[in-house]
């Protein structure tokens, strides 16, 4: 009976499981497939033969010549066309005088057959007819006659020709490893910053005071506000020419001149006699990331703090434990699990972040990450294959991170206490 029930349960689970797997796996497999293709944005449009009618001479009386051209073109710059067939239904009253050798005329239908049109193919073929009294169609209506065209072409996305060109291009690019370093710095510091601010805010608002509910709601604003609105606000506030923050810092004497926080790659800092280059734009973007997403960590940490028994703190106070000791031996072990889960989620989400950086800096001034590189390769440079290769690299790196995370992270509060 138990086996039958288990089999029935699995049978009910299979359809939704298949749907979920298809939603997750199909885009991933498609990215892998395209990353091994030398495909550009223009290749996504299937090649097709284009035939345009051009009238050279229009007859006014019977017995005169009607001369027109077919202007032929292969729409693709890279892919040849094969077995091209042109069918043009002509009106009554037309007698073929001269037709191209690749064309035949029968029962008012002109058929032209071509074996192959190479990439970038262009040609003109001329047809001459004599008309009789049955020819009554106007010039405008003659132009509207439908010309049917068919052809066969190799689809670069579905064939089995693969190349490592995209990966060679990415890994031999001297900027790639700088972008990789920037991505990890942005992801790690942005994740830790949001968790630290969320923990700090949760500790503050876990106390009882008047107006606590209003402040809790107010702290959610950065997360629930539209990203384009808050990004535009930050850009305005930190603008080096008209920004409020820059003007205030200059007036109080903290700065000698305004700083272009989103447009300046680095600034020289003297520390203990040593001069170092501080990444200004990247640090500002990391600050925005930490500020925008700390409310999510704040909500989860606050919910966990409120579930910790108060008796633990009362007993610790009786034993003479300081606030730091209470946090170390009571609070931190209790919230460690939620911190580790939030770190995993925020790391993955931040690693895949595109809109924040793109809206703030456009990936300039040393803030270009792998996700911005996907956009640059795939759409700015129209190299879909290289963009997919970068996306596969992102997927691989995140997969390795998750394997290491689940391998080495403690499984529960007992291991933290241990």
C-alpha positions in Angstrom: 0.0 0.0 0.0 2.8 2.4 0.9 4.6 1.7 -2.4 1.4 2.3 -4.3 0.7 5.6 -2.6 4.3 6.7 -3.2 4.1 5.8 -6.9 0.8 7.8 -7.1 2.4 10.7 -5.4 5.4 10.7 -7.8 3.0 10.4 -10.8 1.2 13.6 -9.6 4.5 15.4 -9.1 5.9 14.5 -12.5 3.9 17.1 -14.6 4.7 20.1 -12.5 8.3 18.9 -12.1 8.6 18.6 -15.9 7.3 22.1 -16.3 9.7 23.5 -13.8 12.7 21.7 -15.3 11.8 22.9 -18.8 11.5 26.5 -17.5 14.9 26.3 -15.8 16.8 24.0 -18.1 15.7 25.1 -21.6 17.1 28.7 -21.3 20.3 27.4 -19.7 20.8 24.8 -22.5 20.0 27.4 -25.1 22.7 29.7 -23.8 25.2 26.8 -23.8 24.3 26.0 -27.4 24.5 29.6 -28.7 27.8 30.2 -26.8 29.5 27.7 -29.2 28.0 29.4 -32.3 29.6 32.2 -34.3 26.3 34.1 -34.4 25.6 37.8 -34.5 22.5 39.8 -33.9 21.8 40.0 -37.6 21.8 36.2 -37.9 18.7 35.9 -35.7 16.7 37.2 -38.7 16.4 34.2 -41.1 17.9 34.8 -44.6 15.4 35.2 -47.3 15.4 36.0 -51.1 14.1 39.4 -51.9 12.6 40.2 -55.3 11.4 43.6 -56.4 9.6 44.5 -59.6 10.9 47.4 -61.7 9.0 48.4 -64.8 11.4 49.6 -67.5 8.9 50.2 -70.4 5.1 50.3 -70.2 3.1 49.8 -73.4 0.4 52.2 -74.5 -1.0 50.2 -77.4 -1.3 46.6 -78.4 1.7 45.0 -80.1 4.1 47.2 -78.0 6.7 45.9 -75.6 6.3 45.5 -71.9 9.8 45.4 -70.3 10.4 44.9 -66.6 13.2 43.7 -64.3 13.4 41.5 -61.3 15.8 43.0 -58.8 17.2 40.1 -56.8 18.9 40.1 -53.4 20.0 37.8 -50.7 19.1 39.4 -47.4 21.9 37.7 -45.5 25.5 38.9 -45.4 26.8 35.5 -44.4 24.4 32.7 -45.4 23.9 31.5 -48.9 20.4 30.5 -50.2 19.6 27.4 -52.2 16.8 26.1 -54.4 15.3 29.5 -55.0 11.9 29.6 -56.8 10.2 32.7 -58.1 6.6 32.5 -59.2 4.9 35.5 -60.8 1.3 35.3 -62.0 0.9 37.6 -64.9 -2.3 39.0 -66.4 -3.9 37.9 -69.7 -2.7 39.3 -73.0 1.1 38.9 -72.5 3.2 36.9 -75.0 6.8 36.1 -74.0 9.4 37.7 -76.3 12.6 37.4 -74.3 12.9 35.8 -70.9 16.0 35.0 -68.9 17.3 31.5 -69.5 16.6 30.6 -65.9 12.9 31.5 -66.3 10.0 29.7 -68.1 6.6 31.1 -69.1 3.5 29.0 -69.2 -0.2 29.6 -68.6 0.3 33.2 -67.6 2.8 32.2 -64.9 6.5 33.1 -65.0 8.7 30.7 -63.1 12.4 31.4 -62.3 14.6 28.7 -60.7 18.1 29.3 -59.2 20.3 26.7 -57.7 22.2 29.0 -55.4 22.4 32.6 -54.2 25.7 33.3 -52.3 25.8 35.7 -49.4 25.3 39.3 -50.4 24.0 38.2 -53.8 22.5 40.9 -56.0 21.4 40.7 -59.6 18.9 42.0 -62.2 17.1 39.9 -64.7 15.1 41.4 -67.5 11.9 40.1 -69.1 10.3 41.3 -72.4 6.7 40.7 -73.4 4.5 41.7 -76.3 0.9 42.6 -75.3 -2.3 42.1 -77.3 -5.9 43.3 -77.0 -6.6 41.0 -73.9 -4.1 43.1 -71.9 -6.3 45.6 -70.0 -4.6 45.9 -66.6 -3.3 49.2 -65.4 0.3 49.9 -64.4 -0.5 50.3 -60.7 -2.4 47.0 -60.6 0.4 45.3 -62.5 2.8 46.3 -59.8 0.5 44.9 -57.1 0.6 41.4 -58.6 2.0 39.1 -55.9 5.4 37.6 -56.5 5.9 34.3 -54.6 9.4 33.5 -53.6 10.7 30.4 -51.7 14.2 29.2 -50.8 16.2 27.0 -48.5 18.9 28.2 -46.1 21.1 26.8 -43.4 20.0 28.0 -39.9 23.1 28.9 -37.9 21.2 28.4 -34.7 20.1 24.9 -35.4 23.0 23.3 -37.4 25.7 21.2 -35.8 28.7 23.5 -36.5 30.3 24.6 -33.3 33.3 26.8 -32.5 35.4 27.9 -29.5 35.8 31.4 -31.0 33.5 33.1 -28.5 35.4 31.7 -25.4 38.8 32.5 -27.0 37.6 36.0 -27.6 36.4 36.5 -24.0 39.4 35.0 -22.2 42.0 36.7 -24.5 40.4 40.1 -23.9 42.7 41.9 -21.4 39.7 43.6 -19.8 37.9 40.3 -19.0 39.8 39.6 -15.8 39.4 43.2 -14.6 35.6 42.8 -15.2 35.7 39.5 -13.3 37.5 41.2 -10.4 35.0 44.1 -10.4 32.1 41.7 -10.4 33.4 39.8 -7.3 34.2 43.0 -5.4 30.8 44.5 -6.2 28.9 41.3 -5.3 30.8 40.5 -2.1 31.0 44.0 -0.7 27.4 44.8 -1.8 26.1 41.6 -0.2 28.0 42.1 3.1 27.1 45.8 3.2 23.4 45.1 2.9 23.5 42.3 5.5 25.5 44.6 7.9 23.1 47.5 7.5 20.1 45.1 7.8 21.5 43.6 11.0 22.2 47.1 12.5 18.7 48.3 11.7 17.1 45.1 13.1 19.0 45.5 16.3 17.9 49.1 16.7 14.3 48.5 15.9 14.0 45.4 18.0 13.7 47.8 21.0 10.4 49.2 22.4 10.0 52.9 21.8 7.3 55.2 20.5 7.0 55.4 16.7 8.8 52.1 16.2 6.2 50.8 13.7 6.4 54.0 11.5 10.2 53.7 11.4 10.0 50.0 10.4 7.8 50.9 7.5 10.0 53.9 6.5 13.1 51.6 6.3 11.4 49.5 3.6 11.3 52.5 1.2 14.7 51.8 -0.6 13.6 48.2 -1.4 10.0 48.9 -2.5 10.7 52.1 -4.5 11.2 51.7 -8.3 14.8 51.2 -9.1 14.8 53.8 -11.8 13.4 56.4 -9.4 16.0 55.8 -6.6 18.8 55.5 -9.1 17.9 58.8 -10.7 17.6 60.4 -7.3 21.1 59.3 -6.4 22.5 60.6 -9.7 20.9 64.0 -9.1 22.1 64.2 -5.5 25.6 63.2 -6.3 26.0 65.2 -9.5 29.3 67.1 -9.5 27.8 70.3 -10.9 24.3 70.6 -9.5 24.2 67.8 -6.9 23.0 68.7 -3.4 25.5 66.5 -1.5 28.6 67.8 -3.4 27.6 71.4 -2.9 27.1 70.8 0.9 30.4 69.1 1.3 32.2 71.9 -0.6 30.5 74.6 1.5 31.4 73.1 4.8 35.0 72.7 3.7 35.1 68.9 3.6 35.9 68.9 -0.1 37.9 71.5 -2.0 36.1 70.7 -5.2 33.1 68.5 -6.2 33.7 64.8 -6.8 32.2 63.0 -9.8 31.2 60.0 -7.8 29.6 58.1 -10.7 32.0 59.2 -13.4 35.5 59.2 -11.8 37.2 55.8 -11.8 39.5 56.5 -8.8 40.9 59.2 -6.5 44.3 59.4 -4.9 44.3 59.0 -1.1 47.3 59.5 1.2 47.2 57.0 4.1 50.1 57.0 6.6 52.4 58.4 4.0 51.4 55.9 1.3 49.4 57.0 -1.7 46.7 54.6 -3.0 44.1 54.8 -5.7 40.6 54.5 -4.2 37.9 53.1 -6.6 35.5 56.0 -6.4 32.7 55.0 -8.8 32.7 51.4 -7.8 32.5 52.3 -4.1 29.6 54.6 -4.8 27.8 51.8 -6.7 28.5 49.4 -3.9 27.1 51.9 -1.4 23.9 52.2 -3.5 23.6 48.4 -3.6 24.0 48.1 0.2 21.5 50.9 0.8 18.9 49.7 -1.6 18.7 46.1 -0.5 19.4 46.2 3.2 15.6 46.3 4.0 15.2 42.7 2.9 17.9 41.5 5.3 16.4 43.8 8.0 12.9 42.1 7.7 14.3 38.6 8.0 16.7 39.3 10.8 14.1 41.3 12.7 11.6 38.4 12.5 14.3 36.0 13.8 15.3 38.4 16.6 11.7 38.6 17.8 11.5 34.8 18.1 14.5 34.6 20.5 13.3 33.8 24.1 13.8 36.8 26.4 14.8 34.5 29.2 18.1 33.9 27.5 19.1 37.5 27.7 17.8 37.8 31.3 19.9 34.9 32.4 22.9 36.3 30.6 22.5 39.7 32.4 22.3 37.9 35.8 25.5 36.1 34.9 27.1 39.5 34.1 27.4 39.2 30.3 28.1 42.4 28.5 26.0 43.5 25.4 28.8 42.3 23.1 28.9 38.9 24.9 25.1 38.6 24.6 25.4 39.3 20.9 28.3 36.8 20.4 26.9 33.9 22.4 23.1 34.3 22.1 22.1 36.6 19.2 24.6 35.6 16.6 24.1 31.8 16.9 20.4 32.3 16.8 20.5 34.4 13.6 23.4 32.7 11.9 21.1 30.4 9.8 19.1 33.3 8.5 22.3 35.3 7.8 23.8 32.4 5.8 20.6 32.0 3.8 20.4 35.8 3.1 24.1 35.8 2.1 23.4 33.0 -0.4 20.4 34.7 -1.9 21.9 38.2 -2.0 25.2 37.0 -3.5 23.3 35.3 -6.3 21.0 38.2 -6.9 23.8 40.8 -6.8 26.1 38.7 -9.0 23.3 38.8 -11.6 22.5 42.5 -11.1 22.3 44.6 -14.2 19.8 47.4 -13.9 21.4 49.2 -10.9 24.9 49.6 -12.5 23.5 50.3 -15.9 21.2 53.1 -14.6 23.9 54.6 -12.4 27.1 54.5 -14.6 26.3 52.4 -17.7 29.2 50.2 -16.7 31.7 53.0 -17.1 34.4 54.3 -14.8 35.5 50.9 -13.6 32.1 49.6 -12.7 31.6 47.1 -15.6 30.5 43.7 -14.4 29.9 40.4 -16.2 26.1 41.1 -16.6 26.9 44.5 -18.2 29.4 42.7 -20.4 26.6 40.3 -21.5 24.6 43.3 -22.7 27.7 45.0 -24.3 28.7 41.9 -26.2 25.2 40.8 -27.2 23.5 44.1 -28.1 26.1 47.0 -28.2 28.5 44.9 -30.3 25.7 42.7 -31.8 27.8 39.5 -31.0 25.1 37.1 -29.6 27.6 34.2 -29.4 30.1 36.1 -27.2 27.2 37.5 -25.0 26.0 33.9 -24.5 29.5 32.8 -23.6 29.7 35.4 -20.9 26.3 34.3 -19.6 27.6 30.7 -19.5 30.6 31.9 -17.5 28.3 33.6 -15.0 26.2 30.4 -14.7 29.4 28.3 -14.1 30.8 30.7 -11.5 27.5 30.8 -9.6 27.2 27.0 -9.7 30.7 26.7 -8.2 29.8 29.2 -5.5 26.7 27.2 -4.6 28.7 23.9 -4.4 31.3 25.5 -2.1 28.6 27.1 0.0 26.6 23.9 0.6 29.9 22.0 1.1 31.5 24.3 3.8 28.7 26.3 5.4 27.6 25.0 8.8 24.2 23.3 8.7 22.7 24.7 11.8 23.0 26.6 15.1 24.6 23.6 16.9 27.6 23.7 14.6 28.0 27.5 15.1 27.9 27.0 18.9 30.3 24.1 18.6 
